[in-house]
């Protein structure tokens, strides 16, 4: 392992003070001042090392500073940086072609590149407004969903605490109860333009929909002439052991969506999003001039994303993720205090069970103890932890965490 950075605690405190003085408070006080990353580890300003089991919230697919990713960015930055959306570049075209390939998209499909998952969902939201010729006011989202925090994506996001401060918000969105097929069917009628679904919900602790739910959503939207939009911002790009989660039989149930949104792991750490229209009719929902983004398809971000695709292929990472899932889930289920493990691949939710006191451990307290011990995990919901480590993580990397977890849960 290479030499760690040197910085004293006084310097770290100075950086924290500077943060609170010059940056927006919307994220609260930062937990760490991170200065370097390599592989599956990061280091803070004091030189302390951490095992990163969150990967920038499922973003750093190849870990930190993977040589192929660094080279792609460096080479592209030395050749051509930003060009605006008046032009295209080889990196942008090659990336779009790769997305077509891994999704086996039919003729007429298209990729719109943006900068984030929220932007990808905003584009899909605008497309939904044009569904069936326009004029359909209703868009359906599912309880527990997280689609972003910009105004359109926020309207789709289920958590009231995120939406209510910005009421009245964007009109027309109906949230149906999670897993309730009858409620879903009742919401999808001739007024419905689209249904937005995450194949695996991350924000509520990593959960899949009940068997048959996604298939029924496809049947209902097809019958009503509405769009089925799959938000794969978190679950895509190999996170579940498949390029996109809906390509896995148990999750996707064989459905073909009308629109797929992607981001997070797509760029491996560079900001990029994609809105993918399946088929010619869906691609034509937006005409020239009806949408845009200055930085979308930026050559550097496109080169980074292309490197992520190529590295996942060349290093056999999809198979590795599936193998790691089986091993890690088995290990976690042996740990006292773990009630269940949900999710697929390396997108996992750990449900905590009540201890001797009869109380379920506080997931925030568990995560805080883990951070102190050198492990970055996410207390995604009460009594639930989320793991979304780099896809390159190994058993040897994880063994220290597995060994430490019983004490971290017990407190």
TIKOLGU-828282 format. One record per residue (C-alpha): residue in three letters; x, y, z. Coordinates in nm, 2 decimals. Example, Ala and Ser with C-alpha at 12.3 -4.5 7.8 and 13.67 -1.06 7.14 Angstrom:
<drenlums>
ALA_1.23_-0.45_0.78
SER_1.37_-0.11_0.71
</drenlums>
This chain:
<drenlums>
UNK_0.00_0.00_0.00
UNK_0.14_0.34_-0.09
UNK_0.23_0.61_0.15
UNK_-0.06_0.78_0.33
UNK_-0.09_1.16_0.33
UNK_0.03_1.35_0.63
UNK_-0.18_1.61_0.80
UNK_-0.24_1.69_1.16
UNK_-0.57_1.73_1.34
UNK_-0.53_2.10_1.36
UNK_-0.52_2.12_0.98
UNK_-0.83_1.90_0.96
UNK_-1.02_2.13_1.20
UNK_-0.92_2.42_0.99
UNK_-1.06_2.26_0.68
UNK_-1.39_2.19_0.87
UNK_-1.41_2.55_0.98
UNK_-1.34_2.66_0.62
UNK_-1.61_2.43_0.49
UNK_-1.88_2.58_0.72
UNK_-1.77_2.93_0.63
UNK_-1.77_2.91_0.25
UNK_-1.99_2.61_0.15
UNK_-2.36_2.56_0.15
UNK_-2.50_2.40_0.47
UNK_-2.74_2.17_0.28
UNK_-2.53_1.86_0.34
UNK_-2.47_1.94_0.71
UNK_-2.12_1.90_0.86
UNK_-1.90_1.66_0.67
UNK_-1.81_1.34_0.85
UNK_-1.46_1.33_0.71
UNK_-1.21_1.54_0.52
UNK_-1.10_1.29_0.25
UNK_-0.78_1.37_0.07
UNK_-0.69_1.05_-0.12
UNK_-0.83_0.72_-0.25
UNK_-0.68_0.41_-0.40
UNK_-0.87_0.10_-0.49
UNK_-1.13_0.03_-0.22
UNK_-0.96_0.25_0.04
UNK_-0.96_0.63_0.12
UNK_-0.76_0.84_0.36
UNK_-0.86_1.14_0.56
UNK_-0.67_1.46_0.64
UNK_-0.51_1.30_0.94
UNK_-0.38_1.01_0.74
UNK_-0.63_0.76_0.88
UNK_-0.73_0.48_0.63
UNK_-1.09_0.36_0.57
UNK_-1.24_0.07_0.38
UNK_-1.50_0.23_0.15
UNK_-1.81_0.02_0.15
UNK_-2.03_0.30_0.00
UNK_-1.83_0.40_-0.31
UNK_-1.96_0.75_-0.32
UNK_-2.32_0.61_-0.30
UNK_-2.27_0.34_-0.57
UNK_-2.07_0.57_-0.79
UNK_-1.71_0.46_-0.78
UNK_-1.77_0.13_-0.98
UNK_-1.39_0.07_-1.03
UNK_-1.29_0.20_-0.69
UNK_-1.07_0.50_-0.65
UNK_-0.81_0.60_-0.92
UNK_-0.83_0.28_-1.12
UNK_-0.55_0.31_-1.38
UNK_-0.77_0.26_-1.68
UNK_-1.02_0.52_-1.56
UNK_-0.74_0.77_-1.48
UNK_-0.57_0.72_-1.81
UNK_-0.89_0.77_-2.01
UNK_-0.96_1.10_-1.83
UNK_-0.60_1.22_-1.86
UNK_-0.57_1.13_-2.23
UNK_-0.91_1.29_-2.31
UNK_-0.83_1.61_-2.11
UNK_-0.50_1.64_-2.30
UNK_-0.68_1.62_-2.63
UNK_-1.02_1.78_-2.60
UNK_-1.22_1.90_-2.30
UNK_-1.55_2.07_-2.35
UNK_-1.73_2.13_-2.68
UNK_-2.09_2.22_-2.59
UNK_-2.39_2.04_-2.75
UNK_-2.34_2.21_-3.08
UNK_-2.09_1.94_-3.17
UNK_-2.01_1.58_-3.10
UNK_-1.70_1.38_-3.02
UNK_-1.57_1.03_-3.08
UNK_-1.59_0.96_-2.70
UNK_-1.96_1.06_-2.69
UNK_-2.05_0.85_-2.99
UNK_-1.85_0.55_-2.87
UNK_-2.02_0.56_-2.53
UNK_-2.37_0.58_-2.68
UNK_-2.29_0.28_-2.91
UNK_-2.17_0.08_-2.60
UNK_-2.50_0.16_-2.42
UNK_-2.69_0.04_-2.72
UNK_-2.48_-0.28_-2.73
UNK_-2.51_-0.39_-2.37
UNK_-2.89_-0.32_-2.37
UNK_-2.94_-0.48_-2.71
UNK_-3.15_-0.18_-2.81
UNK_-3.38_-0.20_-3.11
UNK_-3.33_0.03_-3.41
UNK_-3.45_0.38_-3.34
UNK_-3.34_0.38_-2.98
UNK_-3.13_0.67_-2.85
UNK_-2.92_0.79_-2.57
UNK_-2.94_1.15_-2.42
UNK_-2.64_1.23_-2.21
UNK_-2.66_1.47_-1.92
UNK_-2.47_1.52_-1.59
UNK_-2.66_1.33_-1.31
UNK_-2.93_1.09_-1.22
UNK_-3.17_1.38_-1.14
UNK_-3.11_1.53_-1.48
UNK_-3.17_1.19_-1.65
UNK_-3.50_1.16_-1.47
UNK_-3.59_1.52_-1.56
UNK_-3.55_1.43_-1.92
UNK_-3.77_1.12_-1.88
UNK_-4.03_1.34_-1.70
UNK_-4.04_1.57_-2.00
UNK_-4.08_1.28_-2.23
UNK_-4.36_1.15_-2.02
UNK_-4.55_1.48_-2.07
UNK_-4.54_1.41_-2.44
UNK_-4.66_1.05_-2.41
UNK_-4.97_0.95_-2.62
UNK_-4.95_1.29_-2.79
UNK_-4.95_1.49_-2.47
UNK_-5.24_1.60_-2.25
UNK_-5.22_1.32_-2.00
UNK_-5.17_1.48_-1.66
UNK_-5.09_1.18_-1.44
UNK_-4.75_1.03_-1.37
UNK_-4.72_0.74_-1.12
UNK_-4.44_0.68_-0.88
UNK_-4.40_0.42_-0.60
UNK_-4.38_0.47_-0.23
UNK_-4.02_0.45_-0.11
UNK_-3.88_0.58_-0.44
UNK_-3.60_0.82_-0.47
UNK_-3.56_0.98_-0.82
UNK_-3.37_1.30_-0.73
UNK_-3.41_1.65_-0.58
UNK_-3.46_1.88_-0.88
UNK_-3.82_1.99_-0.91
UNK_-3.95_1.72_-1.15
UNK_-3.74_1.44_-1.00
UNK_-3.84_1.56_-0.65
UNK_-4.21_1.53_-0.74
UNK_-4.14_1.16_-0.81
UNK_-3.95_1.11_-0.49
UNK_-4.16_0.96_-0.22
UNK_-4.02_1.11_0.10
UNK_-4.25_1.39_0.21
UNK_-3.98_1.56_0.41
UNK_-3.79_1.62_0.08
UNK_-4.10_1.74_-0.11
UNK_-4.31_1.94_0.14
UNK_-4.08_2.24_0.19
UNK_-4.11_2.31_-0.19
UNK_-4.49_2.27_-0.22
UNK_-4.69_2.29_-0.44
UNK_-4.42_2.14_-0.66
UNK_-4.48_1.99_-1.00
UNK_-4.84_1.88_-1.04
UNK_-4.98_1.55_-1.16
UNK_-4.77_1.29_-0.97
UNK_-4.95_1.02_-0.79
UNK_-4.76_0.80_-0.54
UNK_-4.90_0.45_-0.50
UNK_-4.82_0.22_-0.20
UNK_-4.52_-0.01_-0.24
UNK_-4.60_-0.36_-0.36
UNK_-4.98_-0.29_-0.40
UNK_-5.07_-0.42_-0.75
UNK_-5.44_-0.32_-0.71
UNK_-5.34_0.04_-0.63
UNK_-5.10_0.05_-0.92
UNK_-5.38_-0.08_-1.15
UNK_-5.62_0.18_-1.03
UNK_-5.37_0.46_-1.10
UNK_-5.30_0.36_-1.45
UNK_-5.59_0.48_-1.67
UNK_-5.64_0.69_-1.97
UNK_-5.50_1.00_-1.79
UNK_-5.17_0.82_-1.70
UNK_-4.87_0.93_-1.91
UNK_-4.60_0.72_-1.74
UNK_-4.50_0.50_-1.44
UNK_-4.16_0.55_-1.29
UNK_-4.01_0.25_-1.10
UNK_-3.67_0.17_-0.95
UNK_-3.61_-0.20_-1.01
UNK_-3.44_-0.20_-0.67
UNK_-3.52_0.07_-0.43
UNK_-3.21_0.20_-0.26
UNK_-3.32_0.49_-0.03
UNK_-3.55_0.28_0.19
UNK_-3.28_0.01_0.26
UNK_-3.25_-0.18_-0.06
UNK_-3.56_-0.37_-0.15
UNK_-3.70_-0.54_-0.46
UNK_-4.06_-0.53_-0.56
UNK_-4.28_-0.84_-0.49
UNK_-4.27_-1.11_-0.76
UNK_-4.48_-1.02_-1.06
UNK_-4.50_-0.65_-0.98
UNK_-4.27_-0.52_-1.25
UNK_-4.43_-0.76_-1.51
UNK_-4.78_-0.63_-1.41
UNK_-4.66_-0.27_-1.44
UNK_-4.55_-0.34_-1.79
UNK_-4.89_-0.51_-1.88
UNK_-5.09_-0.22_-1.73
UNK_-4.88_0.06_-1.90
UNK_-4.89_-0.11_-2.23
UNK_-5.27_-0.15_-2.21
UNK_-5.32_0.21_-2.12
UNK_-5.07_0.35_-2.37
UNK_-4.85_0.49_-2.09
UNK_-4.47_0.47_-2.06
UNK_-4.28_0.24_-1.83
UNK_-3.97_0.42_-1.70
UNK_-3.71_0.22_-1.51
UNK_-3.48_0.43_-1.29
UNK_-3.15_0.24_-1.29
UNK_-2.95_0.53_-1.16
UNK_-2.83_0.33_-0.86
UNK_-2.90_-0.03_-0.97
UNK_-2.73_-0.01_-1.31
UNK_-2.38_-0.04_-1.44
UNK_-2.30_-0.38_-1.29
UNK_-2.41_-0.30_-0.94
UNK_-2.64_-0.61_-0.93
UNK_-2.40_-0.83_-1.13
UNK_-2.57_-0.74_-1.46
UNK_-2.52_-0.43_-1.67
UNK_-2.87_-0.32_-1.56
UNK_-3.07_-0.47_-1.29
UNK_-3.38_-0.53_-1.50
UNK_-3.17_-0.76_-1.72
UNK_-3.16_-1.01_-1.43
UNK_-3.46_-1.25_-1.46
UNK_-3.58_-1.23_-1.10
UNK_-3.57_-0.85_-1.09
UNK_-3.67_-0.76_-1.44
UNK_-3.91_-1.04_-1.50
UNK_-3.85_-1.02_-1.87
UNK_-3.99_-0.67_-1.92
UNK_-3.88_-0.42_-2.18
UNK_-3.91_-0.06_-2.06
UNK_-3.98_0.24_-2.27
UNK_-3.71_0.46_-2.10
UNK_-3.42_0.37_-1.88
UNK_-3.23_0.63_-1.67
UNK_-2.87_0.58_-1.56
UNK_-2.60_0.78_-1.38
UNK_-2.39_0.71_-1.06
UNK_-2.17_0.41_-1.16
UNK_-2.19_0.51_-1.53
UNK_-1.90_0.75_-1.50
UNK_-1.71_0.57_-1.22
UNK_-1.67_0.90_-1.04
UNK_-1.71_1.16_-1.32
UNK_-2.05_1.34_-1.34
UNK_-2.26_1.19_-1.62
UNK_-2.62_1.07_-1.66
UNK_-2.81_0.90_-1.95
UNK_-3.17_0.89_-2.05
UNK_-3.22_0.59_-2.28
UNK_-3.52_0.57_-2.51
UNK_-3.61_0.22_-2.63
UNK_-3.74_0.22_-2.99
UNK_-3.82_0.49_-3.24
UNK_-4.15_0.60_-3.10
UNK_-4.01_0.67_-2.76
UNK_-3.71_0.85_-2.91
UNK_-3.94_1.09_-3.10
UNK_-4.11_1.20_-2.78
UNK_-3.88_1.50_-2.77
UNK_-3.80_1.69_-3.09
UNK_-3.49_1.90_-3.17
UNK_-3.48_2.21_-2.94
UNK_-3.72_2.07_-2.68
UNK_-3.44_1.97_-2.43
UNK_-3.07_2.03_-2.38
UNK_-2.78_2.06_-2.14
UNK_-2.46_2.24_-2.18
UNK_-2.23_1.98_-2.04
UNK_-2.41_1.67_-2.16
UNK_-2.19_1.43_-2.35
UNK_-1.88_1.61_-2.23
UNK_-1.58_1.43_-2.39
UNK_-1.40_1.38_-2.06
UNK_-1.71_1.24_-1.88
UNK_-1.79_1.02_-2.19
UNK_-1.43_0.89_-2.20
UNK_-1.45_0.80_-1.83
UNK_-1.78_0.62_-1.87
UNK_-1.64_0.43_-2.17
UNK_-1.34_0.32_-1.96
UNK_-1.58_0.19_-1.70
UNK_-1.76_-0.02_-1.95
UNK_-1.44_-0.15_-2.10
UNK_-1.28_-0.23_-1.77
UNK_-1.59_-0.42_-1.64
UNK_-1.58_-0.63_-1.95
UNK_-1.20_-0.69_-1.96
UNK_-1.17_-0.77_-1.59
UNK_-1.48_-1.00_-1.57
UNK_-1.63_-0.78_-1.31
UNK_-2.00_-0.87_-1.37
UNK_-1.93_-1.23_-1.28
UNK_-1.71_-1.12_-0.99
UNK_-2.00_-0.91_-0.85
UNK_-2.23_-1.21_-0.86
UNK_-1.98_-1.43_-0.69
UNK_-1.91_-1.17_-0.42
UNK_-2.28_-1.13_-0.36
UNK_-2.32_-1.50_-0.26
UNK_-2.01_-1.50_-0.04
UNK_-2.09_-1.16_0.13
UNK_-2.46_-1.24_0.19
UNK_-2.37_-1.58_0.34
UNK_-2.11_-1.42_0.57
UNK_-2.35_-1.14_0.68
UNK_-2.63_-1.38_0.77
UNK_-2.40_-1.56_1.01
UNK_-2.34_-1.24_1.22
UNK_-2.54_-1.19_1.54
UNK_-2.77_-0.90_1.51
UNK_-2.83_-0.94_1.14
UNK_-3.19_-1.03_1.07
UNK_-3.18_-1.04_0.69
UNK_-2.99_-0.93_0.39
UNK_-3.17_-0.78_0.09
UNK_-3.06_-0.67_-0.26
UNK_-2.86_-0.82_-0.54
UNK_-2.49_-0.81_-0.64
UNK_-2.31_-0.55_-0.44
UNK_-2.61_-0.34_-0.36
UNK_-2.71_-0.48_-0.02
UNK_-2.94_-0.39_0.27
UNK_-2.87_-0.52_0.61
UNK_-3.17_-0.54_0.84
UNK_-3.07_-0.54_1.21
UNK_-3.26_-0.74_1.47
UNK_-3.34_-0.67_1.83
UNK_-3.07_-0.76_2.08
UNK_-3.09_-0.87_2.44
UNK_-3.25_-0.53_2.53
UNK_-3.53_-0.60_2.30
UNK_-3.45_-0.29_2.09
UNK_-3.33_-0.28_1.73
UNK_-2.99_-0.12_1.71
UNK_-2.97_0.24_1.59
UNK_-2.83_0.22_1.24
UNK_-2.68_0.57_1.27
UNK_-2.50_0.47_1.58
UNK_-2.37_0.15_1.42
UNK_-2.25_0.35_1.12
UNK_-2.08_0.60_1.35
UNK_-1.89_0.32_1.53
UNK_-1.80_0.17_1.19
UNK_-1.65_0.50_1.08
UNK_-1.45_0.53_1.39
UNK_-1.32_0.18_1.33
UNK_-1.23_0.26_0.97
UNK_-1.53_0.14_0.77
UNK_-1.76_0.36_0.56
UNK_-2.12_0.23_0.56
UNK_-2.45_0.40_0.52
UNK_-2.74_0.40_0.78
UNK_-2.99_0.43_0.50
UNK_-3.30_0.38_0.72
UNK_-3.39_0.31_1.08
UNK_-3.26_-0.04_1.16
UNK_-3.11_-0.08_0.82
UNK_-2.76_-0.04_0.67
UNK_-2.67_-0.01_0.30
UNK_-2.35_-0.15_0.14
UNK_-2.26_-0.04_-0.21
UNK_-1.88_-0.10_-0.23
UNK_-1.66_-0.07_-0.54
UNK_-1.74_-0.36_-0.77
UNK_-1.37_-0.46_-0.76
UNK_-1.38_-0.54_-0.38
UNK_-1.26_-0.89_-0.28
UNK_-1.31_-1.13_0.01
UNK_-0.98_-1.03_0.16
UNK_-1.08_-0.66_0.15
UNK_-1.41_-0.75_0.33
UNK_-1.28_-0.99_0.60
UNK_-1.18_-0.72_0.84
UNK_-1.53_-0.56_0.82
UNK_-1.70_-0.90_0.86
UNK_-1.49_-0.96_1.17
UNK_-1.56_-0.62_1.32
UNK_-1.94_-0.61_1.24
UNK_-2.07_-0.81_1.54
UNK_-1.91_-0.56_1.79
UNK_-2.02_-0.26_1.58
UNK_-2.38_-0.38_1.60
UNK_-2.37_-0.47_1.96
UNK_-2.22_-0.14_2.06
</drenlums>
